[in-house]
Amino acid sequence: MRRIEIICLRCGKCCTYIIDRKPSKIPCKHLVKLDDGTTKCKFYNQRVGKKLGYGNVCGLRTKEKDSPFDFVGCPYNTNKPIAGVDIEFYEGELK
């Protein structure tokens, strides 16, 4: 396991769709909420480059190459604007 993966909090805040150049509250369709409150990608090992919908493609969040946003409490933060998103998980299909 790479150091990058070890420091991840598994909060899922960076796994939301970017809509109109802003993070939304809509979690990626491949993100699963676990019983302990953390999240996991169903296709973690194959996620990078996967087309996700809403014009999004999954990328790799690291300090060297990351999203244009930082997320509250994220160890990958690099002094970018904070995206104050709270993920809202839905049962069934997203509407």
C-alpha positions as CSV (number, residue, x, y, z in Angstrom):
1,M,0.0,0.0,0.0
2,R,1.3,3.4,-0.9
3,R,1.8,6.2,1.7
4,I,-0.9,8.1,-0.1
5,E,-3.5,5.4,0.6
6,I,-2.4,5.0,4.2
7,I,-3.1,8.7,5.1
8,C,-6.5,8.7,3.4
9,L,-9.4,9.1,5.9
10,R,-11.8,7.3,3.6
11,C,-14.3,10.2,4.1
12,G,-15.3,10.2,0.4
13,K,-15.6,14.0,0.2
14,C,-13.3,14.0,-2.9
15,C,-15.4,11.3,-4.5
16,T,-18.4,13.5,-5.4
17,Y,-19.3,14.7,-8.9
18,I,-18.0,18.1,-10.0
19,I,-20.9,20.1,-11.5
20,D,-20.4,23.6,-12.9
21,R,-16.8,23.4,-11.7
22,K,-17.8,22.9,-8.0
23,P,-18.0,19.8,-5.9
24,S,-21.6,18.6,-5.4
25,K,-23.1,16.6,-2.6
26,I,-23.7,13.7,-5.0
27,P,-21.4,10.8,-4.3
28,C,-19.8,8.9,-7.1
29,K,-22.0,6.0,-8.1
30,H,-19.2,3.6,-7.3
31,L,-18.7,4.9,-3.7
32,V,-20.1,2.7,-1.0
33,K,-20.7,3.8,2.6
34,L,-19.5,1.3,5.1
35,D,-21.0,0.5,8.6
36,D,-18.2,2.3,10.4
37,G,-18.9,5.6,8.5
38,T,-16.0,5.4,6.1
39,T,-16.4,4.9,2.4
40,K,-14.9,2.6,-0.3
41,C,-14.8,2.6,-4.0
42,K,-16.3,-0.5,-5.7
43,F,-13.6,-0.3,-8.4
44,Y,-10.7,1.2,-6.4
45,N,-7.9,-0.5,-8.2
46,Q,-9.4,0.4,-11.6
47,R,-10.8,3.8,-10.7
48,V,-8.3,6.2,-12.3
49,G,-9.5,7.2,-15.8
50,K,-13.0,5.6,-15.3
51,K,-15.8,7.7,-16.8
52,L,-18.3,8.4,-14.0
53,G,-21.1,10.5,-15.5
54,Y,-21.9,14.2,-15.4
55,G,-18.8,14.7,-17.5
56,N,-16.5,13.5,-14.7
57,V,-13.5,11.1,-15.0
58,C,-12.0,9.7,-11.8
59,G,-8.5,11.0,-11.0
60,L,-5.9,10.4,-8.4
61,R,-6.0,12.7,-5.4
62,T,-2.4,13.3,-4.1
63,K,-0.5,16.4,-3.0
64,E,1.2,16.4,-6.4
65,K,-1.8,16.0,-8.6
66,D,-5.2,16.6,-7.1
67,S,-8.5,18.3,-7.3
68,P,-8.8,22.1,-7.6
69,F,-10.3,22.0,-4.1
70,D,-9.3,21.1,-0.6
71,F,-11.7,19.3,1.8
72,V,-12.2,19.8,5.5
73,G,-9.7,17.7,7.5
74,C,-8.1,16.0,4.4
75,P,-4.4,15.1,4.7
76,Y,-3.9,15.8,1.0
77,N,-4.8,19.5,1.4
78,T,-2.5,22.0,-0.4
79,N,-4.0,25.5,0.6
80,K,-6.6,25.6,-2.2
81,P,-10.2,26.8,-1.6
82,I,-12.1,24.6,0.8
83,A,-15.0,22.7,-0.7
84,G,-17.5,22.5,2.2
85,V,-19.4,19.4,0.9
86,D,-21.2,16.9,2.9
87,I,-22.0,13.8,1.0
88,E,-25.6,12.8,0.8
89,F,-26.1,9.1,0.1
90,Y,-29.3,8.1,-1.5
91,E,-31.1,4.7,-1.6
92,G,-31.6,3.4,-5.1
93,E,-31.1,5.5,-8.2
94,L,-29.8,9.0,-8.1
95,K,-32.4,11.5,-9.2
